[in-house]
Amino acid sequence: MSMLRSEILALDARALLDMVAEKFGVRLAGLEDVGNLGEAWKIVEKLDHMGWAVDIRNMKGRKTVDALGFQDGGPVTVFARYGEDPDFSSVCEGICKTGLIILEETKTSAMQ
């Protein structure tokens, strides 16, 4: 089943965690950074293997995650190219949602 980025960004925690387990084979106990970031990092490593550089910014009161890749001979980003700059509740949430958007919009699989 294909999802739009707006649907991925709107996923609640349980649906997000279930989809990440299905699509990435990564099981997170929750979206809180403390205790879960190490496991979420496996998604970053899979995205890196797929050719995506993940940009994580953890600032006081703001958490952003974006990714940069190359398509059609040029650089693209997941969010900046659309003028979006989502503020996630945690870095884990940002990694999960950014990764799922990449899989959906590039029609690729992280299960290799």
Solvent accessible surface area in square Angstrom, and as a share of the most:
residue,aa,sasa,rsa
1,M,195,0.87
2,S,79,0.51
3,M,22,0.10
4,L,124,0.62
5,R,36,0.13
6,S,70,0.45
7,E,82,0.37
8,I,0,0.00
9,L,47,0.23
10,A,82,0.64
11,L,30,0.15
12,D,93,0.48
13,A,51,0.40
14,R,144,0.53
15,A,40,0.31
16,L,1,0.00
17,L,10,0.05
18,D,77,0.40
19,M,30,0.14
20,V,0,0.00
21,A,13,0.10
22,E,121,0.54
23,K,53,0.22
24,F,0,0.00
25,G,44,0.42
26,V,3,0.02
27,R,186,0.68
28,L,16,0.08
29,A,99,0.77
30,G,10,0.10
31,L,24,0.12
32,E,113,0.51
33,D,32,0.17
34,V,141,0.81
35,G,79,0.76
36,N,12,0.06
37,L,64,0.32
38,G,59,0.57
39,E,57,0.26
40,A,0,0.00
41,W,116,0.41
42,K,94,0.40
43,I,0,0.00
44,V,12,0.07
45,E,99,0.45
46,K,60,0.25
47,L,1,0.00
48,D,96,0.50
49,H,143,0.64
50,M,48,0.21
51,G,51,0.49
52,W,18,0.06
53,A,59,0.45
54,V,34,0.20
55,D,62,0.32
56,I,53,0.27
57,R,134,0.49
58,N,99,0.51
59,M,89,0.40
60,K,206,0.87
61,G,79,0.76
62,R,75,0.27
63,K,49,0.21
64,T,15,0.09
65,V,2,0.01
66,D,27,0.14
67,A,1,0.01
68,L,75,0.37
69,G,1,0.01
70,F,147,0.61
71,Q,60,0.26
72,D,157,0.81
73,G,86,0.83
74,G,19,0.19
75,P,92,0.58
76,V,28,0.16
77,T,30,0.18
78,V,1,0.01
79,F,3,0.01
80,A,63,0.49
81,R,95,0.35
82,Y,125,0.48
83,G,71,0.69
84,E,56,0.25
85,D,90,0.46
86,P,28,0.18
87,D,77,0.40
88,F,12,0.05
89,S,93,0.60
90,S,9,0.06
91,V,4,0.03
92,C,0,0.00
93,E,22,0.10
94,G,0,0.00
95,I,1,0.01
96,C,0,0.00
97,K,7,0.03
98,T,1,0.00
99,G,0,0.00
100,L,1,0.01
101,I,1,0.00
102,I,3,0.01
103,L,8,0.04
104,E,15,0.07
105,E,74,0.33
106,T,36,0.21
107,K,148,0.63
108,T,70,0.40
109,S,59,0.38
110,A,7,0.05
111,M,103,0.46
112,Q,168,0.75
